[in-house]
Amino acid sequence: MVDTPHYFGGVWTELKLEAISAYSKFFTGALKATAFDLWYIDPFAGTGSREEIRSVGLLSKNGPTAEELVSYPGSAARALSVQPPFDHFVFGDERKDRRKALAELRNKHPGKDIRIVPGDANVALQKLFGEPPLAEGSMGRGSARAFVFLDPYGMSVKWSTLTALARSKRADVWFLVNLKAAVQQLSKDHGALDAHKRSALYGCFGTHDWEAQFYEFDNRQGQLFSEEPESRGFRNVDKVAIAAYHRKRLEGLFAYVSDPLSLAVGAHDDYFLLYCMSNNPYPNARALIARGATWVVRHYREMASHHKSGR
């Protein structure tokens, strides 16, 4: 267990991590026999593990309970155990204490090439995919291919970062979209949108067109002695339409965008959407990516359904 416990998650976190692990094995299995150099990139890796406080029954089913701290491998630890293995690993987190925990994880794998990047994940990713061997360029023999897992805090993944990943044509990207955060920024009353909200939403959608798409306006009689009518705007779409708009934007960047795997958090079972995206320039490669991603989404969607129904 790390010195800096990272408390988060539950059943749906495990579902997400299992899905990512499954595609990781598919990714390395499909490409290991090729000459590609394989990278695993996780800029929101946290500590590499996660801790959860779990209630444990004592004496009888209806008796008193105790609590125990349970540690589970996070995305970084799982990636390091994938077989066939990746050739290179890039982990990151903005918090220094979590990067220290990642360094401890690295020390447990002295034979692996593990880089830990500090600071803003967007800056780190844009730099990484703006330079060889991951920058846009030749896809020939010996070049790099990357598996990128984006599991951000809120809406911290910027559109410019997604653009850089798409432009490189080298990455299979699994992106957990925090739709709840976007909906919270989209005030029902247009007048409540401030500069901060507009900036965050531009970073999410990569355009200002969302305002015209999500709000309708009516003109009401202005105040006394005013010749100009007062215009009021109200959001006229729900989260389903917002998710559809965001997906359409993603499809404008990437040649392939999977169906989403919905992850429940409390009562909100469609606020967190996990997508696989790729801009691989080769149709046969995209078809292979789609086959792997489709299996993962369907399999873990079925597991999620079983969990909801209590089976």
MONORTA-V662550 format. One record per backbone hydrogen bond with DSSP energy under -1.0 kcal/mol. NH is the residue of the N-H (numbers start at 0). CO is the residue of the C=O. Records with the same first field share a line. If there is no record, write none. Layout:
# MONORTA-V662550
NH = CO, CO
This chain:
# MONORTA-V662550
7 = 50
13 = 9
14 = 10
15 = 11
16 = 12
17 = 13
18 = 14
19 = 15
20 = 16
21 = 17
22 = 18
23 = 19
24 = 20
25 = 21
26 = 22
27 = 23
28 = 24
29 = 25
30 = 26
31 = 27
33 = 30
36 = 142
38 = 144
39 = 87
40 = 146
41 = 89
44 = 91
47 = 44
49 = 71
50 = 5
51 = 69
53 = 67
55 = 65
57 = 63
59 = 57
62 = 59
65 = 55
67 = 53
69 = 51
71 = 49
73 = 47
76 = 47
77 = 73
78 = 74
79 = 75
80 = 77
81 = 78
86 = 37
87 = 37
88 = 112
89 = 39
90 = 114
91 = 41
98 = 94
99 = 95
100 = 96
101 = 97
102 = 98
103 = 99
104 = 100
105 = 101
106 = 102
108 = 105
111 = 108
113 = 111
114 = 88
116 = 90
123 = 119
124 = 120
125 = 121
126 = 122
127 = 123
128 = 124
129 = 126
133 = 130
134 = 130
142 = 139
144 = 36
145 = 169
146 = 38
147 = 171
148 = 40
149 = 173
155 = 152
158 = 202
161 = 157
162 = 158
163 = 159
164 = 160
165 = 161
166 = 162
167 = 163
171 = 145
172 = 276
173 = 147
174 = 274
175 = 149
176 = 272
178 = 176, 270
179 = 270
181 = 177
182 = 178
183 = 179
184 = 180
185 = 181
186 = 184
189 = 232
191 = 188
192 = 189
197 = 193
198 = 194
199 = 195
200 = 196
201 = 197
202 = 198
203 = 199
204 = 200
205 = 201
210 = 207
212 = 208
213 = 209
214 = 210
215 = 233
217 = 231
219 = 229
225 = 222
229 = 219
231 = 217
233 = 215
234 = 187
235 = 213
241 = 237
242 = 238
243 = 239
244 = 240
245 = 241
246 = 242
247 = 243
248 = 244
249 = 245
250 = 246
252 = 249
253 = 249
255 = 277
257 = 275
260 = 273
262 = 271
264 = 267
267 = 264
268 = 266
272 = 176
273 = 260
274 = 174
276 = 172
277 = 255
285 = 281
286 = 282
287 = 283
288 = 284
289 = 285
290 = 286
291 = 287
292 = 288
293 = 289
294 = 290
295 = 291
296 = 292
297 = 293
298 = 294
299 = 295
300 = 296
301 = 297
302 = 298
303 = 299
304 = 300
305 = 301
306 = 302
307 = 303
308 = 304
310 = 305
